Amino acid sequence: MVISFFYVPVGNAAEAASLGNLAIKENLAACANVFPVQSVFMWEAIMQEESEFVLVLKTMPHKKNALREFLESKHSYETPCILSWDAEVNAAYGSWVDRRVSGEIGT
């Protein structure tokens, strides 16, 4: 079974948790994981090193556009990274994700 993953760096743990909670409450994602990371990038011609948090969301492929629009509208960054990809998962987990984002369970 195929589900979709989103990888979204954010500025702090509170924003990651807030975005994850809202996405789950709105049935756009089945679950969220938050990881601390150290990011290195150029911004306005200056090398930056920042502590960030990565929000990983799991959803179904048919929810990708809605979840992307949600993240773009709520994210605090001027130019957020909202990366998604599809991946194979075991049938039981994929079925749970599908039932969760369809609102069949956990609402």
N, C-alpha and C positions, 0 to 999 in steps of 0.2 A: 504494500500500500504506500502511496506517496502523500507526504505532507509538505508544508512549506515552513521554512525557518526564516526569521528576520534577525539581523545583527544590527544593533543600533547603539553607537556610543553616545553617552550623555555626560553632563558635567558633574553630577553627584548622585549618590545612592537614593536620595529622596525623590529626585526626578525620575530615575529608573523605576522605582517602586510605584510611583504615581501613574506613569504611563502604562506599566504592566497591569496594575489593578484596574485602570479604566478600560484598557483593551479587553481584559477578561470579562468585566462587568457588562460590556457592550457586545459580548459574543463575537469579538473580532479575533481573539486568541484563546487557546485552551489553557495555556500556562506560560509563565515567564521565569527566566533565570537572570540573575544579576551577578556580574563578575567585576572585581576591581582590575584595572589595567593601567599601564603606563603608556601614553601615546606620544609619538614624535612626529611633527609635521611642520610645514612652512605655512605661515599666515601673514599676509601683507609684508612679504619679503623678510620675515624674521623667523628663525628657527624656534619652534615651540616644543617644550616637553611638559606634558600635563598629566596629572592623575585624573582618570576618568572612570566611568563605569560602563560596561557593555550590557545592554538589555538584549536577551535572546528570547524571541517569542515563537511559539509554535501554533500554526493554524492550518487550514485546508487551502489548496490552491485557489478555489473559487472565492476565498476571502482576501486574497492578496491585495487587490486594488483598494478595497475599502480600508484595510489595515494600513496600507501605505498612505492614503489620504489622511487618515486619522493621525498618524505619526507626524506627517508634514505639518498639519494644522496645530498640533500641540507641542512640538519640540521647541526647546528654547534656543537652539543654535541658529545662527543666520543661514548656514549652509550645512544642514545635518547629513550624515551618512546613513542612508536607509537601504541596507543591502538585504536581498532575499534570494533564496534558492530552494529548489525542491529536492527532497531526499526520500529514499526508501526507508520505511520503518516496519517493525513487526506488526502483524495484523491487529492484534489486541490493542496496542497503543494507538495505531492509526484510527481504529474504530472509536476509541475513547475521544480522541481529538475531534473527529467528525461529529460525534454526538454532542460534545461540549460546545462547539462553535455554532451548531444548529439550534442550541437552546434546549435540547432534549434532556440534558442532565445538568445539575449544579446551578440552576437559576432560582 
